[in-house]
Amino acid sequence: MHAASRRRKAMMKFLSKLPPLVPAAMMLSVVAMNLLANKELFHTDWVALDCGFVLSWIPFLLMDCVCKVYGGRTAAQLSILAVAVNLAVFLVFKLVSLTPGMWGEYYATGLAEVNDSLNNTIGGSTWIVLGSAFAMATASIINSLVNMGVARLLSRKGESYWKFAARSFTSTAVSQFADNFIFALTVSVPLFGWSLRQVAFCSLTAMGFELLLEICFSGYGYRLSRKWTSGG
């Protein structure tokens, strides 16, 4: 009882540090990107990219903002909380997919295959979801460690966008590669028979696309972190 109470107090203290929209945006983006990952964006012999990548940069940019203002531990805790919420949402979706009812699209098409496909998409594959959760949790810790490590190497005098960018881009590049690499090793190799060359190349190219999106929105992230620092 006392242990559970201490955990609740620790969680409330952790969440009270952050502006309310930050945990909400983090959880929503993690859940949404895992849903969008069910659709392939494009696929060639050398690289495959799913639609989840259009949102996958958001959690990492938020973690970089949190690292700058609240520290690496808080950023890692936020990401792991989002992963836990995503697993809870997956469990709900899985249970819903097992119910006997029909999706609305079935009545539009009259095809049972459409209903089965939606159940499979919403219910997902347990192994894929667990692999994604493990990869994301590990990458979030790596992101926080690298971000804070780069911060220690930079001058402590003043602050600028370029210091934020150096921390953000370096940590995102390393952690996004780790996220993709771990996921490919734990899911794509055993399930789809990927070679290590495919794992490495796809992890690198996907990281490049995700990093490019973060670079595009990094100015907003910097302004957001400055607003938190000033208490705005």
PyMOL commands that set and color helices and strands:
alter all, ss='L'
color gray80, all
select helices_A, chain A and resi 2-16+21-36+53-70+72-97+104-109+112-123+126-153+161-192+196-230
alter helices_A, ss='H'
color red, helices_A
select strands_A, chain A and resi 40-43+48-50
alter strands_A, ss='S'
color yellow, strands_A
deselect
rebuild
show_as cartoon
